[in-house]
Structure formats: structure tokens, C-alpha cells
Amino acid sequence: MTAAVETRPTTIAWGFTPYALVSLAHVVLLGLDHAWSYPTKLLLMPTLVFAVLWGLRGIRLGAASTRSDLAPAGGLLLAAIVLSWLGDGAAFFFPGLDDELPAMLLAFGLAHVAYVVLFARHLAVRRPPLWTLVYAVWWIVLVAVLWPLLGALAVAVAVYGLVLGGTAVMSARCSPAVALGGAFFLASDTILAFRIFVPQTPEWLGVTVMVTYTLGQGLIAWGAVRQLRAPKAEA
């Protein structure tokens, strides 16, 4: 029975190859300020959905499975990725909006909630390590620095920051890959916040946002698939 859910890193990696290639292409095109950078951005999350479906294929479901929670866990993972896709393409998916930022924050906020539930209920293997207190310090510093610049969005951004920090803390309860992915995801959102709200930030920060974002999402998905393919007692 264990063999049915045995982790196969090399086989799983094939499914992540399209995501890795699209991520690399997007980052390069973004750095070159090429018109194709946006279309490749919209391809990121679909290729990550493919990677997850590829990695989880063939696992037996139901009471006979050593991972009977696979369906809800996989659903949460895919939901988080799809919601991230809506956030990535807020301007494309919601063209009638005067400002895409609220739609982007809502989509990513819901994605983070899905990740938190996934980590806490299905992937956690330990209590939050003591070092995750650094995420509380991160939130305090972020809010203190940005608050004067946020205007009417101050409370919303502060609450959103709590959700981001919660995702990072919960990811630290999971495998090292998921924990590292959570840290990169938090770094990406932090840099993005400074790009949005701090005047005259360097253009190259946009590339840094996407480098950390693609690494974060990819590592979370990779680590989650590895854990979900493993017998639950060994995850």
C-alpha cells in the first residue's frame, strides 16, 4: 500500500519543468521590459496547476489510502494557485475596474487563507519553530514604515500583512521546502508593497518581486506534493 503513494522526486520534477521554464522566461522578459512579460506571467499559475496534477496523479483515494486527506488537501492547494492566478492577472480578469489593487489584494488574500488551512490541517509536522517570531517583528516594522504612505488602505494592508505573516508561520510547520517557499512568498509580497506604496523605487525591484514569487510558489507546491505523496505518518 505504501508503494502506491511512494514519493518519486525525479518523476514529480518532470511536471514542474514547464513551470520552471515559464518562470525563467518571464523573469528574463520582465528584466528586458519586453511586451511578452505579461503573457508569460499569466502562464505561471496554469503551469503550476499542471505540475501539481502531474505530481498527484495515480494516488489511490479513499479509506484504503495512507493519505485519505488527499482530496481536500489537493483541492486547497489548487484553489490557492488558481486564486493567485486571479491576483496575477487582476487587470486582465477584471478589466472594468478603475484600480486593480483591491481585486489583487482580495484574490491573494484568499489564496493565503487557503494556504494557511492547507498547512495547518494537512501538511503540519511540527509546532511553529521559535524563529518564526521574526515574522511578528517583520509585520510590526512593515506597518510602521508604510503606515504614513497607505492612506485609506492602511487598515486593509495591515490586516493583509497579518494574513501574509500567518502563511509564513504556518509554512514553517511543514517540510523544509514548504517553509522556504513560504519565506520567499513573504519576501515577494514585502518587496511588492514597497514598490506599490513607496515613491520612486528602483525598477529592478519588479524583477526581484517575480524571482522571489516564482520561487515561493514553486517550492510550496513542490513540497506539498512531496508531502501528500508520502504516507501521512512519514510526512
C-alpha positions as CSV (number, residue, x, y, z in Angstrom):
1,M,0.0,0.0,0.0
2,T,2.9,2.3,0.8
3,A,4.2,1.8,-2.7
4,A,1.1,3.3,-4.1
5,V,1.9,6.7,-2.6
6,E,5.7,6.5,-2.7
7,T,7.4,9.8,-3.4
8,R,9.2,9.9,-6.7
9,P,11.2,13.1,-6.9
10,T,12.5,12.6,-10.5
11,T,9.1,11.8,-11.8
12,I,7.5,14.7,-10.0
13,A,10.2,17.0,-11.3
14,W,9.1,16.4,-14.9
15,G,5.7,18.0,-14.1
16,F,7.4,21.1,-12.7
17,T,9.6,21.6,-15.8
18,P,7.1,23.7,-17.7
19,Y,6.6,26.0,-14.6
20,A,10.4,26.4,-14.2
21,L,10.8,27.3,-17.9
22,V,7.9,29.7,-17.9
23,S,9.2,31.3,-14.7
24,L,12.7,31.8,-16.2
25,A,11.3,33.2,-19.4
26,H,9.0,35.6,-17.5
27,V,11.8,36.9,-15.3
28,V,14.1,37.4,-18.3
29,L,11.4,39.1,-20.4
30,L,10.5,41.3,-17.4
31,G,14.1,42.4,-17.0
32,L,14.2,43.3,-20.6
33,D,10.9,45.2,-20.3
34,H,9.6,43.0,-23.2
35,A,5.9,43.0,-24.2
36,W,5.7,39.3,-23.7
37,S,6.5,39.5,-20.0
38,Y,2.8,39.9,-19.1
39,P,1.5,36.9,-21.2
40,T,4.2,34.7,-19.6
41,K,3.1,36.0,-16.1
42,L,-0.4,34.7,-16.9
43,L,1.0,31.3,-17.8
44,L,2.8,30.9,-14.4
45,M,0.0,29.5,-12.3
46,P,-1.6,27.3,-15.0
47,T,1.7,25.6,-15.5
48,L,1.9,25.2,-11.7
49,V,-1.6,23.6,-11.6
50,F,-0.3,21.2,-14.2
51,A,2.7,20.4,-12.0
52,V,0.5,19.6,-9.0
53,L,-1.9,17.5,-11.0
54,W,1.1,15.6,-12.6
55,G,2.7,15.1,-9.2
56,L,-0.5,13.8,-7.5
57,R,-1.7,11.6,-10.3
58,G,-2.2,7.9,-9.7
59,I,-2.5,8.2,-5.9
60,R,-5.3,5.9,-4.6
61,L,-8.0,7.8,-2.8
62,G,-10.4,6.7,0.0
63,A,-10.2,4.7,3.1
64,A,-7.6,2.4,1.6
65,S,-5.2,5.2,1.0
66,T,-2.5,6.1,3.5
67,R,-3.4,9.7,2.7
68,S,-7.1,9.8,2.9
69,D,-7.0,13.6,3.2
70,L,-5.6,13.9,-0.3
71,A,-8.8,15.2,-1.9
72,P,-9.3,18.2,0.5
73,A,-5.6,18.9,0.7
74,G,-5.2,18.8,-3.1
75,G,-8.3,21.0,-3.5
76,L,-6.9,23.6,-1.1
77,L,-3.5,23.6,-2.9
78,L,-5.1,24.0,-6.3
79,A,-7.5,26.7,-5.0
80,A,-4.6,28.7,-3.7
81,I,-2.8,28.5,-7.0
82,V,-5.9,29.5,-9.0
83,L,-6.6,32.4,-6.7
84,S,-3.0,33.5,-7.1
85,W,-3.6,33.4,-10.9
86,L,-6.5,35.8,-10.5
87,G,-4.3,38.1,-8.4
88,D,-1.5,37.9,-11.0
89,G,-3.9,38.9,-13.8
90,A,-6.3,41.2,-11.9
91,A,-6.0,43.8,-14.6
92,F,-6.8,41.1,-17.3
93,F,-9.6,39.3,-15.5
94,F,-11.3,42.4,-14.1
95,P,-10.9,45.0,-16.9
96,G,-13.8,47.2,-15.7
97,L,-12.1,48.2,-12.5
98,D,-10.5,51.7,-12.2
99,D,-7.9,50.3,-9.8
100,E,-6.8,46.6,-9.9
101,L,-5.1,46.8,-6.5
102,P,-8.2,45.9,-4.3
103,A,-9.0,42.9,-6.6
104,M,-5.4,41.8,-6.5
105,L,-5.3,42.0,-2.7
106,L,-8.6,40.1,-2.3
107,A,-7.5,37.3,-4.6
108,F,-4.1,36.9,-3.0
109,G,-5.7,37.3,0.5
110,L,-8.0,34.3,-0.2
111,A,-5.1,32.4,-1.7
112,H,-3.1,32.9,1.5
113,V,-6.1,31.8,3.6
114,A,-6.3,28.6,1.5
115,Y,-2.5,28.0,2.1
116,V,-2.9,28.6,5.9
117,V,-5.7,26.0,6.1
118,L,-3.7,23.6,3.9
119,F,-0.6,23.9,6.0
120,A,-2.4,23.8,9.4
121,R,-4.7,20.9,8.7
122,H,-2.8,18.7,6.2
123,L,0.9,19.4,6.0
124,A,2.0,20.4,9.5
125,V,4.5,18.1,11.0
126,R,5.7,20.3,14.0
127,R,4.8,23.2,16.1
128,P,5.8,26.7,14.8
129,P,9.6,27.0,15.5
130,L,10.8,29.7,17.8
131,W,12.5,31.5,15.0
132,T,9.1,32.3,13.4
133,L,8.8,35.1,15.9
134,V,10.8,37.0,13.3
135,Y,7.6,37.2,11.3
136,A,5.9,39.2,14.1
137,V,8.8,41.6,14.0
138,W,8.5,41.8,10.2
139,W,4.8,42.8,10.5
140,I,5.5,45.5,13.1
141,V,8.3,47.0,11.0
142,L,6.3,46.8,7.8
143,V,3.3,48.5,9.2
144,A,5.3,51.2,11.0
145,V,7.3,52.0,7.8
146,L,4.4,52.0,5.4
147,W,1.5,53.4,7.5
148,P,2.1,57.1,6.7
149,L,2.0,56.2,3.0
150,L,-1.1,53.9,2.9
151,G,-3.9,56.4,3.3
152,A,-7.3,54.8,3.1
153,L,-5.7,51.4,2.6
154,A,-3.8,51.4,5.9
155,V,-6.1,49.1,7.8
156,A,-6.6,46.8,4.9
157,V,-2.9,46.5,4.3
158,A,-2.2,45.9,8.0
159,V,-4.8,43.0,8.0
160,Y,-3.4,41.7,4.8
161,G,0.1,41.7,6.4
162,L,-1.2,39.6,9.2
163,V,-2.5,37.1,6.7
164,L,0.9,37.0,4.9
165,G,2.7,36.5,8.2
166,G,0.3,33.8,9.2
167,T,1.0,32.0,5.9
168,A,4.8,32.2,6.6
169,V,4.4,30.9,10.2
170,M,2.2,28.0,9.2
171,S,4.5,27.1,6.3
172,A,7.3,26.7,8.9
173,R,5.3,23.9,10.4
174,C,5.7,21.9,7.2
175,S,8.6,20.4,5.3
176,P,11.7,22.5,4.6
177,A,10.7,23.1,1.0
178,V,7.3,24.4,2.0
179,A,8.8,26.5,4.8
180,L,11.4,28.0,2.4
181,G,8.6,28.7,-0.1
182,G,6.6,30.5,2.5
183,A,9.6,32.7,3.3
184,F,10.2,33.5,-0.4
185,F,6.5,34.3,-0.9
186,L,6.6,36.7,2.1
187,A,9.7,38.3,0.7
188,S,8.0,38.8,-2.6
189,D,4.9,40.5,-1.1
190,T,7.1,42.7,1.1
191,I,9.1,44.0,-1.9
192,L,5.9,44.4,-3.8
193,A,4.4,46.5,-1.0
194,F,7.4,48.9,-1.2
195,R,7.1,49.0,-5.0
196,I,3.4,50.0,-4.7
197,F,3.4,52.4,-1.9
198,V,6.9,53.9,-1.7
199,P,7.6,56.6,-4.4
200,Q,10.5,56.2,-6.8
201,T,11.5,52.7,-6.0
202,P,14.1,51.2,-8.5
203,E,12.6,49.4,-11.5
204,W,14.7,46.3,-10.9
205,L,12.7,45.6,-7.8
206,G,10.0,44.4,-10.1
207,V,12.2,41.6,-11.3
208,T,13.1,40.8,-7.6
209,V,9.4,40.5,-6.8
210,M,8.9,37.9,-9.5
211,V,12.0,35.9,-8.8
212,T,11.0,35.5,-5.1
213,Y,7.3,35.0,-6.1
214,T,8.0,32.2,-8.6
215,L,10.5,30.5,-6.2
216,G,8.0,30.8,-3.3
217,Q,5.0,29.4,-5.2
218,G,7.1,26.6,-6.8
219,L,8.7,25.5,-3.6
220,I,5.3,25.5,-1.7
221,A,3.8,23.4,-4.5
222,W,6.8,21.0,-4.8
223,G,7.0,20.5,-1.0
224,A,3.2,20.0,-0.7
225,V,3.2,17.4,-3.5
226,R,6.1,15.6,-1.9
227,Q,4.3,15.5,1.5
228,L,1.0,14.4,0.0
229,R,2.6,11.6,-1.9
230,A,4.3,10.3,1.3
231,P,2.4,8.1,3.9
232,K,0.9,10.5,6.4
233,A,2.9,9.1,9.3
234,E,6.1,9.8,7.4
235,A,5.1,13.3,6.1
